[in-house]
Amino acid sequence: MAKYKSLEKFKYGNGTQSLSTEEIQQEYENRINGYSTRVTDIYPYLIDRDKVSYNQYPLFIVETLKINELFNEIQSESKTISTIAKALPGIAQMGYINSLLQDEIYFTNEIEGVKTNKEEIGTIIGDSVFKGKSKNKKRRLESTIRRYQDALATKDIRIDSLQDFRTIYDDLLEGELLEDVLPDGKLFRNSKVYIGGETEVIFNPPANEALISIQLNNLIKLMNDDRINFLERAFITHFVFENTHPFRDGNGRMGRYLLSSYLSQKLDAFTALSVSSSIHIEVQKYYRIFKEADALSNRADLTIFVTEMAKIILEGQRRVSENLRLRKDLMDQNWSSLHNSLTGLSKPELSVLNILLQSKLFNNDDSTGVQDRELIRFLNDADHKNFPKETVKEAIASLEEKGIIIKIKSAPLQHILLDKYITKEPNN
């Protein structure tokens, strides 16, 4: 299979002599007029070698065999992840979702150079299981976390108007931005920004709100066109939103949120919450494919961008699958060991122990781990053990007295299984 090259690289031919302007033009026409090419109504802003922006070329994608293969693999891997996850007990599933959400928030900020604390993020995620929208002053990142949780729960998020972009932006980044970088137009920025800074310009996006609105209105039409593969739409949306750069700050975080929420509608939640961590691992490639797609010399050909973004998502999925299998094996191994070594425990004590084991193995750290009130509610549910609340509390107290679990927090109350009872290496 011949490797698809950008026009910028194609012009160098076999490496000994550059192709002529006419030959490059012919190749461009062959690509954009090909049978497997999708040409859009979106004209992204592209930058030349003198750092001047133009939007004279329509965005297009050659739907190559490689892209189709990657899209099929992503959907297949999503089914694999769902199958593995469904075989897990409820607390384990929820624990891993919380861990992925914790990483997603942390890494989407890290990519932008915004420093956050994983434990603080985890604490808000853990508390959000029981709290509705806070009436008191919100903690940092609380709105961001709830926006992701809502996206996973709703599954039917649509953007039908320019106002929808602003509503999501305000909700996602509430309390995260300084006053002097908030939008200065009715919905978006109405002033120039320079990506990379004024002394070292990397990219010039649309200069004002009117131009931004044109770009996003055309994007909305594409986003809601069900004739286009949803993954293709997701990656195009990610590029066009970043290329348009409609806000003065927070564009990267919102762009990755849009991608994550898009994937959550069609794929599994685990895939949707591995976007930013996957990008973070390959962040240099991420920057490179944006830079290449933004280059005027490549004439709005998004084929390589879509191909490489699909690879990033697929590799993230494979890490999730592998990690889920490993944690499940560890859970089964540890539960067998605990059940055999801690004899004489009551059924409620064993049930509490089982949940705390799941929590320990499927959460990244104790900040997102199961709290006592959640544990009590779970075991009191008729679909599970249906133990009375007092019985569960007594079982927790008994396990603490026996030195098997320990209290790590009082408000809200939280116990964890001691590390000495857990093996974190799988049997050979």
Beta strands, then each sheet from edge to edge (+ up, - down):
strand 1: 37-39
strand 2: 46-47
strand 3: 53-54
strand 4: 60-62
strand 5: 405-410
strand 6: 413-417
sheet 1: 1+ 4-
sheet 2: 2+ 3-
sheet 3: 5+ 6-
end
